[in-house]
């Protein structure tokens, strides 16, 4: 799944190296080339590709919360069920 973004980042790195080593190129131009042709597009594509997974996770979390609200609480003990009496100060 990540082979295409990795390959595109490799191409962007090679474009940046070509920009930096060109006779009229610069390091700043290489950095801008890598960011605009590499990081920004790949970041956007990976963000959009992850949207369905984020939606599924949100729905699963909401379903779990709803299920927890619907179930009655039967596992807890009350203060009257404890075998040790509370400690009080003597007057």
N, C-alpha and C positions, 0 to 999 in steps of 0.2 A: 504494500500500500504506500510505503514511503519512498519507493525507489524513484519515482518521478520527481518529487521535491528535492531529493538528494542529488539527482542528476542535474536538475536545473540550478541548484546552488553551485555545483561543480562548474557549470557553464558560466555562471556569474563570476565565480572566482577567476576563471581563465580570462574573462573579459576585463576584469579589474587588473589582473597582472599585465595584460596587453596594454591597458591604459597607462599603468604606472611605468612600464619600461619603454614606451614609445618616445621618440625624440622630442615631441612637443606635448607629451602627457605629463600628468602630475599625480602626486599621492592623493591629494584632495579629490581630483577627478576620479581616481580609482575607488576611493571610499564612497563617493556619491554614486558611481556606477554600481557598486556592489549592493548598496542599500536600495536604490531605486529599481534595479533589474533583478535583484536576488532576494533580499530579506523581506521587503514589502510585499511583493506578489506571493511569495511562498507562505508568508505569515497569514495573509488574507485567505488563501486557498485552504490552508490547514484549519483556520478558524471556521470557515464555511463547511468544511467536511466534517467537523466535529459537532455541528449544530444538532443533528438528529440524536446523537448520543447524549448530549446535554439535556435535550427535551425528554428523552427516556428516563434519565436519572432524576429529573425534577418530578416527572409523573410517578415514578416508583416511590420517591420520598413522600410525596403528597398522599399516595395510596397507603403507605405504611402509617403515616400520621393519622389518617382517617380511620384505619383499622384499629389503631391504638385507642382512639377516642370512642369507638363503638364497643370495645370490650370492657366489661365491668371489672373493677379491681377486686379480685378475690384472694390475692396472695399475701396481703399485708396483715400485720397484727395491730390490734388496737392497744391503747395503754392499759385497759382492764385485763388483757390477756397475758401480760408480762408476769412471770413468776416472782420477780423481786419487787418489793414495795419501795416506793420512793423514799429517799432519806430526807428527814426534816430536822430542823433545829429544835432543841429543847428550850422551853421558855424559862 
